[in-house]
């Protein structure tokens, strides 16, 4: 990458005749719309004129219904830290499949997974396993309210904590992409207890706490990955921790994206901060459905059946996802010295080359990057919060996205998501991707 020279990327088609009969993306989308709202099961997957339909994946690649091979930088929205079909995880899951898929009884594997999480996250003393990031944040908020006997929650503009009423207020991700500040169908009685302050603005937080004595908790993405990528400014997180401690307010780190991706112990390890509660999902199992909430014993022990904060799920701790998560964490811990340094090096080289290209073309832009995450914004002002992210030129981003897709590179189809690197990406993959970005930036310039 150091000697990067733009060239026309070579797009490789997959001609494996052993796969099922091809139906085009357009035909599959037409069929999907008849039985699924706008043809997708999550709003972030839709883009005009229609999304592509994936038929298989491996390593750093996806293959779609039109038989295109795409370099994948959406990466399961950050879940696939180790890439698609990582052998250690597939082997563990295959072994478990021979023993059963769902028991609805405790298993020793759940305990082993909890021990691995506790061992990686010093702030966590006990863990409850569940299924989705949204379920984890909903439970964390309920725990904070049960612990403090107070009602109000403080969140930050642009942070996305799932699609439930308490946090679907000025949220990021698909909510921001679709221009939904507060969802229809949400209860005012619930959202009125959610106070929204500006990310990276500690004074705004202090004023809000001073005006409200009924604060049950503060929830934050330590690195904001749902408004594009927005990094915490110096001392923001340490000041946040100090203020919440001084006011006896539980601090919840939503590490659904950053857990294991930024470091084996998440963003809290990276920044040296201990929250009271932590939520995680995504890279916890490298693509299998599982999440967790963990934290101090005195808070976690409030969960039923021992306590009066109720949470339950048929599929919580299911053996398939648990086996995947154990294999994922063990693989990460084994490779961590090489894994994170490799991804940081790739990201630095990639982001620097991208910055140089846009600068040479005279395109106003900002590039935010850290660890294995990055995003480009088409604006001449630094992107540090919800407002500055929303003011970036989203139309230019969409034009860039469509050109990248034509050239065999798949990133998330929204300005308010993130480009994710994985261990499966090679230097050759990144050079091909930079070739595609060069053409995509030309299309934006014109």
Order of alpha helices (4+ residues) and beta strands (2+ residues): alpha-beta-beta-beta-alpha-alpha-beta-alpha-beta-alpha-alpha-beta-alpha-beta-alpha-beta-alpha-beta-beta-alpha-alpha-beta-beta-alpha-alpha-beta-beta-alpha
